[in-house]
Amino acid sequence: MNAASATHPAPPVPPSRLGQFWQDWRRRLTIGALTLLALAPAAYMLSEAAEASRDVVYWDEFETALALILKLKEGTTPGEFFAELFSLNNEHRMVTSRLLFATSYWLTGTVNFTVVSLIGNASIVALCVVLLVAAGTAERRLRLGLPLVALLFQMQHYENFLWSGSSIDHFQVVLLAAAALVGLGRGTLRGVLIGGVLAGAATFTLAHGLLIWPVGALLLAATRRWRDLAVWCGLGALAGGVFFSGFTANQSHRFAEQSLGGALTVGRYWLALLGAVPALGHAALAPVLGGALLLGLGLLALGGALRREPVALLLALYAVAAAALIAIGRAEESRGVMFSRYYVLSAVAWALAAFMLLERFSDPRRPLRPLLAALPLLAAFNLTANELFSDKADAWIECRDRAVTRFKQHGVDGLGPFTLHPTPARATDLLRRAEALGVYRMGPICLRRPFLPDAKPSTRMAYFVDEMTVSSRSAYVSGWAALPGEPSRRGEMHVVLRSDKETYMYTAVTVTRPDVAQATGRPEWEFAGFRFARRRDRLPTGEFQLGFLITNAGKEEYIMTAHRLRLIGEGEALLAKGD
């Protein structure tokens, strides 16, 4: 090798036409496979949310939705409507969700919480779409998309995915903040104006939507877009002025003291919120991981992430700042308990940090190598989170469904350990008024299904009926049923009503029965409990034999009992003796 060749090495030999063909196809196959892999967690969580979704008003939705449409139905002036629209609710002005409920009423005369849940969950899908479109190339989209999906679409976020009253705000505010930053990142005055509208919507979704204004100002100042910064600050001042006009904190809330101890309480809660998602429920580990996230984002910023990935870095900083504001307002009130609805901020911040880290160490010649190395960790995390938090999700569903079935039975909230609203009398009053005015009626919790033609009569099913009532209002049955040698699972139990002429089948609400598991010595029967409750006007008329059907591992077995339901006139529950 001579000196010239050593100083100026020969350029790489380009691949042959055939080699280039196979290289392109390998790239496309890899991208396609990773894309399908990324869609799997999203499909799983969205299907779980759809299965659990019901047209049921629950907890905060009584005030934010039902009370609002009652006021619209009973008559309100434009001034009163706007005052209600912008009214404070625990330091939030939830204009966007209230507008959604009002629009639903204007278009349909009611509100459907299944649809609201769909819109809320669509917000987190839209967040991913907005960020992925802005990312650019297919490789960059994968490096962003896989961490986003792995951290967002898993059971730690059960409260947002399963409850429309949470997702319509907590998912939506992050979408609006991200879309506002993407608009600013376009570098045009039009983008600033669009971003301002979206930031305004975020401001009037939840209080921490306010923080998108200083974060957006940082982006514009860093890129020396002074004219755009002036416009942005003007829009922010307008939005902030409206938000804080007449602002008062909820006096019933407990805030941390303005002392060193109070600051430490807030700081620990803040760090725990930031580290909550990767900590997987480990309370002691969460603040440590929160601190690690702050350190990592700081190092990425010092390494030039603001120049290379302004939207990703600043959206992560928005999530960090939003978590701090939540900590100020909720650290003392929650007594240190972190609610699932807040976890979306931790997940977004960690996903964006992972993306920026993958970008930092990606080689243009092998752009997916760092992602492929991280893939087992992301998959293991997602699966572990689903496994660890599925019981909490089940418990949330059960609490809601127990409250609904008792209300279906009696027409009154609060006749049981679980309630629809913290003030049952308020829930009962609102529901009765809404039904009388024809604007809302609690949706069914036990759904009619076609009787399964392949179901086989069972001679081995064990069951017991604890309670059975029929009134002019409803029919109610509770108890347990299980198959020997088979574990009981949520959603497998059905109630069968058979008359001389027809057979009807309905889903039943699954409830945990640890007493049954203990008494029978079968721990796999913990989910053998069930409740069935349905309004009489949603049931057929006649006298029916009561039966139970269980679907298990693709097979269906049923048994008809000696119990009977007389659904004629006032109705009667005929509980067989000795069964």
C-alpha positions as CSV (number, residue, x, y, z in Angstrom):
1,M,0.0,0.0,0.0
2,N,1.6,3.3,-1.1
3,A,1.3,6.6,0.8
4,A,-1.4,8.0,-1.6
5,S,-3.7,5.0,-1.1
6,A,-3.2,5.2,2.7
7,T,-4.1,8.8,2.8
8,H,-7.0,8.6,0.4
9,P,-8.6,5.1,0.7
10,A,-10.6,3.9,-2.2
11,P,-14.4,4.5,-2.0
12,P,-16.6,1.6,-1.0
13,V,-17.7,-0.5,-3.9
14,P,-21.4,-0.1,-4.5
15,P,-23.5,-3.2,-4.3
16,S,-24.5,-5.0,-7.5
17,R,-28.0,-4.5,-8.9
18,L,-29.1,-7.9,-7.4
19,G,-27.4,-7.1,-4.1
20,Q,-29.2,-3.8,-3.9
21,F,-32.5,-5.5,-4.7
22,W,-32.1,-8.0,-1.8
23,Q,-30.9,-5.2,0.5
24,D,-34.1,-3.2,-0.2
25,W,-36.3,-6.2,0.3
26,R,-34.6,-7.1,3.6
27,R,-35.2,-3.5,4.8
28,R,-38.8,-3.6,3.8
29,L,-39.4,-6.9,5.4
30,T,-37.7,-5.8,8.6
31,I,-39.8,-2.6,8.7
32,G,-43.0,-4.5,8.0
33,A,-42.3,-7.0,10.7
34,L,-41.4,-4.4,13.3
35,T,-44.5,-2.4,12.3
36,L,-46.8,-5.4,12.9
37,L,-45.0,-6.0,16.2
38,A,-45.7,-2.4,17.3
39,L,-49.4,-2.8,16.5
40,A,-49.8,-5.8,18.7
41,P,-49.8,-4.0,22.1
42,A,-52.1,-1.3,20.8
43,A,-54.6,-3.9,19.4
44,Y,-54.5,-5.8,22.7
45,M,-55.2,-2.7,24.9
46,L,-57.8,-1.3,22.6
47,S,-59.7,-4.6,22.4
48,E,-59.6,-4.9,26.3
49,A,-60.9,-1.3,26.5
50,A,-63.7,-2.1,24.0
51,E,-64.7,-5.3,25.9
52,A,-64.9,-3.4,29.2
53,S,-66.6,-0.3,27.8
54,R,-70.3,0.3,28.8
55,D,-72.7,3.2,28.4
56,V,-72.4,3.8,32.2
57,V,-72.1,7.2,33.9
58,Y,-69.6,6.8,36.7
59,W,-68.0,9.1,39.4
60,D,-66.8,12.5,37.9
61,E,-69.0,12.0,34.8
62,F,-72.1,12.8,36.9
63,E,-71.1,16.4,37.3
64,T,-69.1,17.0,34.1
65,A,-71.6,15.3,31.7
66,L,-74.9,14.4,33.2
67,A,-75.5,17.5,35.2
68,L,-74.5,19.6,32.2
69,I,-77.0,18.0,29.8
70,L,-79.7,18.2,32.4
71,K,-79.1,22.0,32.5
72,L,-79.3,22.2,28.7
73,K,-82.5,20.2,28.7
74,E,-84.2,22.2,31.4
75,G,-83.2,25.4,29.8
76,T,-80.3,27.8,30.2
77,T,-79.3,31.2,28.8
78,P,-76.2,31.5,26.6
79,G,-74.5,33.4,29.5
80,E,-75.3,30.6,31.9
81,F,-74.1,28.0,29.5
82,F,-70.7,29.7,29.0
83,A,-70.3,30.2,32.7
84,E,-70.9,26.5,33.2
85,L,-68.6,25.7,30.3
86,F,-65.7,27.6,31.8
87,S,-66.5,26.8,35.5
88,L,-63.7,25.4,37.7
89,N,-63.7,21.8,38.7
90,N,-60.8,21.0,41.1
91,E,-58.6,23.7,39.6
92,H,-59.4,22.5,36.0
93,R,-61.5,24.2,33.4
94,M,-62.6,21.2,31.3
95,V,-64.1,23.1,28.4
96,T,-63.2,20.6,25.7
97,S,-64.9,17.6,27.3
98,R,-67.9,19.7,28.3
99,L,-68.2,20.9,24.7
100,L,-68.1,17.3,23.6
101,F,-71.0,16.4,26.0
102,A,-73.0,19.4,24.9
103,T,-72.4,18.6,21.3
104,S,-73.5,15.0,21.8
105,Y,-76.7,16.3,23.4
106,W,-77.4,18.8,20.7
107,L,-76.9,16.1,18.0
108,T,-78.6,13.1,19.6
109,G,-80.5,14.3,22.6
110,T,-78.4,12.2,24.9
111,V,-74.8,11.2,25.7
112,N,-73.3,7.8,25.2
113,F,-70.3,7.0,27.4
114,T,-69.2,4.1,25.2
115,V,-68.7,6.7,22.4
116,V,-67.0,9.1,24.8
117,S,-64.6,6.2,25.8
118,L,-63.9,5.6,22.1
119,I,-63.0,9.2,21.6
120,G,-60.8,9.3,24.6
121,N,-58.9,6.2,23.6
122,A,-58.7,7.5,20.0
123,S,-56.8,10.5,21.5
124,I,-53.8,8.3,22.5
125,V,-53.8,6.7,19.1
126,A,-53.9,10.1,17.5
127,L,-51.0,11.2,19.7
128,C,-48.9,8.4,18.3
129,V,-49.9,9.2,14.7
130,V,-49.1,12.9,15.1
131,L,-45.6,12.1,16.5
132,L,-44.9,9.4,14.0
133,V,-45.9,11.5,11.0
134,A,-43.6,14.3,12.3
135,A,-40.7,11.9,12.8
136,G,-40.0,11.6,9.1
137,T,-38.4,8.4,7.8
138,A,-39.6,4.9,8.4
139,E,-36.6,4.0,10.5
140,R,-37.1,7.1,12.7
141,R,-40.8,6.2,13.1
142,L,-39.9,2.7,14.2
143,R,-37.3,4.0,16.7
144,L,-40.1,6.3,18.1
145,G,-43.1,4.1,17.6
146,L,-41.9,1.0,19.4
147,P,-41.0,2.7,22.7
148,L,-44.2,4.7,22.5
149,V,-46.4,1.6,22.0
150,A,-44.6,-0.5,24.6
151,L,-45.0,2.2,27.3
152,L,-48.4,3.6,26.4
153,F,-50.4,0.5,25.5
154,Q,-50.2,-1.6,28.6
155,M,-52.3,-2.2,31.7
156,Q,-50.7,0.4,33.9
157,H,-52.9,2.9,32.1
158,Y,-56.1,0.9,33.0
159,E,-57.9,3.9,34.4
160,N,-57.6,5.9,31.3
161,F,-58.3,3.1,28.9
162,L,-61.3,1.7,30.8
163,W,-62.9,4.9,32.0
164,S,-64.1,7.6,29.5
165,G,-64.2,10.2,32.3
166,S,-60.5,9.9,32.6
167,S,-59.3,9.3,29.1
168,I,-61.3,12.1,27.5
169,D,-59.1,14.5,29.6
170,H,-55.8,12.9,30.5
171,F,-55.2,11.3,27.1
172,Q,-56.6,14.3,25.2
173,V,-54.4,17.0,26.9
174,V,-51.2,15.2,25.9
175,L,-52.4,14.9,22.3
176,L,-53.2,18.6,22.2
177,A,-49.8,19.6,23.7
178,A,-47.9,17.4,21.2
179,A,-49.9,18.6,18.2
180,A,-49.2,22.2,19.3
181,L,-45.5,21.6,19.5
182,V,-45.5,19.9,16.1
183,G,-47.3,23.0,14.7
184,L,-44.7,25.2,16.2
185,G,-41.9,23.0,14.7
186,R,-43.1,23.7,11.2
187,G,-41.4,27.1,11.3
188,T,-44.3,29.2,9.9
189,L,-46.6,31.8,11.2
190,R,-49.5,29.5,10.2
191,G,-48.0,26.8,12.3
192,V,-47.7,29.1,15.3
193,L,-51.4,30.1,15.0
194,I,-52.5,26.5,14.6
195,G,-50.3,25.6,17.6
196,G,-51.8,28.4,19.6
197,V,-55.4,27.1,19.0
198,L,-54.3,23.6,20.1
199,A,-52.5,25.0,23.1
200,G,-55.6,26.9,24.0
201,A,-57.6,23.7,23.8
202,A,-55.0,22.0,26.0
203,T,-55.3,24.9,28.6
204,F,-59.0,24.3,28.8
205,T,-58.8,20.6,29.0
206,L,-56.8,20.2,32.2
207,A,-54.8,22.7,34.3
208,H,-51.4,21.3,33.3
209,G,-52.3,22.1,29.7
210,L,-51.2,25.7,30.6
211,L,-47.6,24.5,30.7
212,I,-47.5,24.1,26.9
213,W,-47.1,27.9,26.6
214,P,-43.7,28.2,28.4
215,V,-42.5,25.0,26.7
216,G,-43.5,26.4,23.3
217,A,-41.9,29.7,24.1
218,L,-38.6,27.9,24.8
219,L,-38.8,26.2,21.4
220,L,-39.3,29.5,19.6
221,A,-36.6,31.3,21.6
222,A,-34.1,28.5,21.0
223,T,-34.6,28.8,17.2
224,R,-34.5,32.7,17.4
225,R,-38.0,33.1,15.9
226,W,-38.7,36.3,17.7
227,R,-41.7,37.4,15.7
228,D,-43.3,34.0,16.2
229,L,-42.4,34.2,19.9
230,A,-44.2,37.5,20.3
231,V,-47.3,36.1,18.7
232,W,-47.1,33.0,20.8
233,C,-46.7,35.0,24.0
234,G,-49.7,37.1,23.1
235,L,-51.9,34.1,22.6
236,G,-50.6,32.6,25.8
237,A,-51.3,35.7,27.8
238,L,-54.9,35.7,26.4
239,A,-55.4,32.0,27.3
240,G,-53.9,32.5,30.7
241,G,-55.9,35.6,31.4
242,V,-59.2,33.7,30.7
243,F,-58.1,30.7,32.7
244,F,-57.1,32.6,35.8
245,S,-60.1,35.1,35.7
246,G,-62.0,34.3,38.8
247,F,-59.7,31.3,39.6
248,T,-60.0,29.8,43.1
249,A,-58.6,26.6,44.4
250,N,-60.9,24.0,45.8
251,Q,-60.9,24.7,49.5
252,S,-61.7,21.1,50.4
253,H,-58.4,20.0,48.9
254,R,-55.4,19.6,51.2
255,F,-52.2,21.2,49.7
256,A,-48.7,20.6,51.0
257,E,-47.5,23.2,53.5
258,Q,-45.3,26.0,52.3
259,S,-42.3,24.6,54.2
260,L,-39.2,22.4,53.6
261,G,-41.3,19.4,54.6
262,G,-44.0,20.3,52.2
263,A,-41.5,20.9,49.4
264,L,-40.0,17.4,50.1
265,T,-43.5,15.9,50.0
266,V,-44.2,17.5,46.6
267,G,-40.7,16.7,45.2
268,R,-40.9,13.0,46.2
269,Y,-44.4,12.7,44.7
270,W,-43.2,14.4,41.5
271,L,-40.2,12.1,41.1
272,A,-42.4,9.1,41.8
273,L,-44.9,10.2,39.1
274,L,-42.0,10.5,36.6
275,G,-40.6,7.1,37.5
276,A,-44.0,5.3,38.0
277,V,-44.2,3.5,34.6
278,P,-40.8,1.8,34.5
279,A,-41.0,1.1,38.2
280,L,-43.9,-1.3,37.6
281,G,-45.6,-0.6,40.9
282,H,-42.4,-0.5,43.1
283,A,-43.0,2.5,45.3
284,A,-39.4,2.8,46.5
285,L,-37.9,2.5,43.0
286,A,-40.2,5.1,41.4
287,P,-38.5,8.2,42.7
288,V,-35.1,6.9,41.9
289,L,-36.2,6.2,38.3
290,G,-37.8,9.7,38.2
291,G,-34.5,11.2,39.1
292,A,-32.8,9.1,36.4
293,L,-35.2,10.4,33.8
294,L,-34.4,14.0,34.8
295,L,-30.7,13.3,34.6
296,G,-31.1,11.5,31.2
297,L,-33.1,14.4,29.7
298,G,-30.5,16.9,31.0
299,L,-27.7,15.0,29.4
300,L,-29.6,14.7,26.1
301,A,-30.2,18.4,26.2
302,L,-26.6,19.1,26.8
303,G,-25.7,16.8,24.0
304,G,-27.7,18.9,21.5
305,A,-31.1,17.2,21.6
306,L,-32.8,20.6,21.4
307,R,-31.2,21.2,18.1
308,R,-31.6,17.7,16.7
309,E,-35.0,16.7,18.2
310,P,-36.7,19.9,19.5
311,V,-40.3,18.4,19.5
312,A,-39.3,15.2,21.2
313,L,-37.2,16.9,23.9
314,L,-39.7,19.7,24.6
315,L,-42.7,17.3,24.7
316,A,-40.8,15.3,27.3
317,L,-40.1,18.5,29.2
318,Y,-43.8,19.3,29.0
319,A,-44.6,15.9,30.6
320,V,-42.1,16.5,33.3
321,A,-43.5,20.0,34.1
322,A,-47.1,18.7,33.9
323,A,-46.2,16.0,36.5
324,A,-44.7,18.7,38.7
325,L,-47.9,20.7,38.6
326,I,-50.0,17.6,39.4
327,A,-47.6,16.9,42.4
328,I,-48.1,20.5,43.7
329,G,-51.9,20.0,43.6
330,R,-52.2,16.3,44.6
331,A,-49.2,15.2,46.7
332,E,-50.8,16.0,50.0
333,E,-54.4,15.3,48.9
334,S,-53.6,11.8,47.6
335,R,-51.6,10.9,50.7
336,G,-48.8,9.7,48.3
337,V,-51.1,7.4,46.2
338,M,-50.4,7.7,42.5
339,F,-53.4,7.3,40.3
340,S,-53.2,5.4,37.0
341,R,-54.7,8.3,35.1
342,Y,-51.5,10.3,35.7
343,Y,-49.1,7.6,34.3
344,V,-49.5,8.8,30.7
345,L,-47.1,11.6,31.4
346,S,-44.4,9.3,32.7
347,A,-44.9,6.9,29.7
348,V,-44.6,9.8,27.2
349,A,-41.5,11.2,28.8
350,W,-39.7,7.9,29.0
351,A,-40.7,6.9,25.4
352,L,-39.4,10.2,24.0
353,A,-36.2,9.8,26.0
354,A,-35.7,6.3,24.6
355,F,-36.3,7.6,21.1
356,M,-33.7,10.4,21.5
357,L,-31.2,7.9,22.9
358,L,-31.8,5.5,20.0
359,E,-31.3,8.4,17.6
360,R,-28.1,9.3,19.3
361,F,-26.5,5.9,18.8
362,S,-28.0,4.9,15.4
363,D,-25.7,4.3,12.5
364,P,-27.1,5.4,9.1
365,R,-25.6,2.2,7.6
366,R,-27.4,0.0,10.2
367,P,-30.3,2.3,11.3
368,L,-32.3,-0.4,13.2
369,R,-29.5,-2.1,15.1
370,P,-29.9,-0.3,18.4
371,L,-33.7,-0.7,18.2
372,L,-33.4,-4.4,17.6
373,A,-31.1,-4.6,20.6
374,A,-33.7,-2.8,22.7
375,L,-36.6,-4.8,21.4
376,P,-36.5,-7.7,23.9
377,L,-36.4,-5.2,26.8
378,L,-39.4,-3.3,25.4
379,A,-41.4,-6.5,24.8
380,A,-40.6,-7.9,28.2
381,F,-41.6,-4.6,29.9
382,N,-44.9,-4.5,28.1
383,L,-45.8,-8.1,28.9
384,T,-44.7,-7.8,32.5
385,A,-46.8,-4.6,33.0
386,N,-49.9,-6.3,31.6
387,E,-49.3,-9.3,33.9
388,L,-48.7,-7.2,37.0
389,F,-51.5,-4.7,36.6
390,S,-54.3,-7.0,35.1
391,D,-55.6,-7.6,38.7
392,K,-55.9,-3.9,39.3
393,A,-57.8,-3.4,36.0
394,D,-60.1,-6.3,36.9
395,A,-60.7,-4.8,40.4
396,W,-61.6,-1.4,38.8
397,I,-64.1,-3.1,36.4
398,E,-65.6,-5.1,39.2
399,C,-66.1,-2.1,41.5
400,R,-67.9,-0.3,38.7
401,D,-70.0,-3.3,37.7
402,R,-71.0,-4.1,41.2
403,A,-72.3,-0.6,41.7
404,V,-74.2,-0.7,38.4
405,T,-75.8,-4.0,39.0
406,R,-77.1,-2.9,42.4
407,F,-78.5,0.3,40.8
408,K,-80.1,-1.8,38.1
409,Q,-81.7,-3.9,40.8
410,H,-83.0,-1.2,43.1
411,G,-83.0,2.1,41.0
412,V,-81.0,3.6,43.9
413,D,-77.3,4.2,44.2
414,G,-75.5,3.2,47.4
415,L,-77.2,0.0,48.4
416,G,-74.0,-1.9,48.5
417,P,-70.3,-1.5,49.3
418,F,-69.6,0.1,45.9
419,T,-71.3,3.2,44.6
420,L,-71.6,5.1,41.3
421,H,-70.8,8.4,42.9
422,P,-69.2,9.5,46.2
423,T,-72.6,11.0,47.1
424,P,-75.1,8.2,46.2
425,A,-78.1,10.5,46.7
426,R,-76.8,12.9,44.2
427,A,-76.3,10.1,41.6
428,T,-79.8,8.8,42.2
429,D,-81.3,12.2,41.8
430,L,-79.4,13.0,38.6
431,L,-80.2,9.6,37.0
432,R,-83.9,9.8,37.9
433,R,-84.2,13.3,36.5
434,A,-82.2,12.4,33.3
435,E,-84.5,9.4,32.7
436,A,-87.7,11.3,33.4
437,L,-86.6,14.0,30.9
438,G,-85.5,11.4,28.3
439,V,-81.9,12.6,28.0
440,Y,-80.0,9.6,29.5
441,R,-80.7,6.2,30.9
442,M,-78.1,3.9,32.4
443,G,-77.0,1.5,29.6
444,P,-77.2,-2.2,30.0
445,I,-74.4,-4.0,31.9
446,C,-75.5,-7.5,31.0
447,L,-75.8,-7.8,27.2
448,R,-78.0,-10.1,25.2
449,R,-76.1,-12.6,23.1
450,P,-77.4,-15.4,20.7
451,F,-77.6,-18.7,22.4
452,L,-74.6,-20.8,21.3
453,P,-75.8,-23.7,19.1
454,D,-72.7,-25.8,19.9
455,A,-73.2,-25.5,23.6
456,K,-73.4,-28.9,25.3
457,P,-75.5,-29.8,28.4
458,S,-73.3,-30.2,31.4
459,T,-73.5,-32.8,34.1
460,R,-70.4,-31.6,36.0
461,M,-71.0,-27.8,36.5
462,A,-71.0,-26.7,40.1
463,Y,-73.2,-23.7,41.0
464,F,-75.0,-21.9,43.7
465,V,-77.5,-19.0,43.6
466,D,-77.1,-16.6,46.5
467,E,-79.8,-14.0,45.7
468,M,-82.6,-13.9,43.2
469,T,-85.2,-11.1,43.0
470,V,-87.8,-9.9,40.5
471,S,-89.7,-6.6,40.7
472,S,-91.6,-4.5,38.3
473,R,-88.3,-2.7,37.7
474,S,-85.7,-5.4,37.2
475,A,-84.6,-9.0,37.5
476,Y,-81.5,-9.8,39.5
477,V,-79.5,-13.0,40.1
478,S,-76.2,-13.5,41.9
479,G,-74.2,-16.5,42.8
480,W,-71.3,-18.6,41.4
481,A,-70.8,-21.3,38.8
482,A,-67.7,-23.2,37.7
483,L,-66.4,-26.3,35.9
484,P,-64.3,-28.8,37.8
485,G,-60.7,-28.9,36.5
486,E,-61.2,-25.6,34.7
487,P,-60.0,-22.1,35.9
488,S,-62.7,-19.5,36.0
489,R,-62.0,-16.3,34.0
490,R,-63.7,-13.0,33.6
491,G,-66.3,-12.8,30.9
492,E,-67.0,-16.6,30.6
493,M,-70.2,-16.7,32.6
494,H,-73.7,-16.3,30.9
495,V,-77.2,-16.5,32.2
496,V,-79.8,-18.5,30.2
497,L,-83.5,-17.9,30.3
498,R,-85.6,-20.7,28.7
499,S,-89.4,-20.8,28.2
500,D,-91.5,-23.3,26.4
501,K,-91.0,-21.4,23.2
502,E,-87.7,-19.6,23.3
503,T,-84.2,-19.5,24.8
504,Y,-82.4,-16.2,25.7
505,M,-78.8,-15.8,26.8
506,Y,-77.1,-12.8,28.5
507,T,-73.6,-12.0,29.6
508,A,-73.2,-11.8,33.4
509,V,-70.9,-9.6,35.4
510,T,-67.9,-11.5,36.8
511,V,-67.2,-10.9,40.5
512,T,-64.4,-12.4,42.5
513,R,-65.3,-15.0,45.1
514,P,-62.3,-15.9,47.2
515,D,-64.7,-17.5,49.7
516,V,-65.7,-20.0,47.0
517,A,-62.1,-20.7,46.2
518,Q,-61.3,-21.3,49.8
519,A,-64.3,-23.3,50.7
520,T,-64.0,-25.7,47.7
521,G,-60.2,-25.9,47.9
522,R,-60.0,-24.7,44.3
523,P,-58.0,-21.4,44.0
524,E,-58.7,-21.4,40.3
525,W,-62.3,-20.6,41.0
526,E,-61.7,-17.2,42.4
527,F,-63.5,-15.6,39.4
528,A,-66.5,-18.0,39.6
529,G,-68.8,-15.3,41.0
530,F,-71.4,-13.6,38.9
531,R,-74.2,-11.0,38.9
532,F,-77.0,-10.6,36.5
533,A,-79.2,-7.5,36.5
534,R,-81.4,-6.2,33.8
535,R,-84.4,-3.9,33.5
536,R,-87.7,-5.6,33.0
537,D,-88.4,-3.6,29.9
538,R,-85.2,-5.1,28.4
539,L,-86.3,-8.6,29.2
540,P,-88.9,-10.9,27.5
541,T,-92.3,-11.5,29.1
542,G,-93.2,-15.0,30.4
543,E,-92.1,-17.6,32.9
544,F,-88.5,-18.9,32.4
545,Q,-86.3,-21.6,33.7
546,L,-82.9,-20.2,34.9
547,G,-79.7,-21.7,33.5
548,F,-76.0,-21.0,33.4
549,L,-73.6,-21.3,30.4
550,I,-69.8,-21.1,30.7
551,T,-67.5,-20.6,27.7
552,N,-64.0,-22.1,28.3
553,A,-61.2,-22.8,25.9
554,G,-63.4,-22.6,22.9
555,K,-66.0,-25.0,24.4
556,E,-69.4,-24.1,25.8
557,E,-71.3,-26.0,28.5
558,Y,-74.6,-25.1,30.1
559,I,-76.9,-26.4,32.8
560,M,-80.6,-25.6,33.4
561,T,-81.6,-25.3,37.1
562,A,-84.8,-25.7,39.0
563,H,-84.9,-22.0,39.7
564,R,-87.4,-20.0,37.8
565,L,-88.1,-16.3,37.0
566,R,-91.7,-15.2,36.5
567,L,-91.5,-12.1,34.3
568,I,-95.2,-11.3,34.2
569,G,-96.8,-8.4,35.9
570,E,-95.0,-7.5,39.1
571,G,-92.9,-10.6,38.6
572,E,-91.6,-13.2,41.0
573,A,-88.4,-15.1,41.7
574,L,-89.0,-18.8,42.3
575,L,-86.0,-20.1,44.2
576,A,-85.9,-23.9,44.2
577,K,-85.6,-25.4,47.7
578,G,-82.6,-27.6,48.4
579,D,-80.6,-26.3,45.4
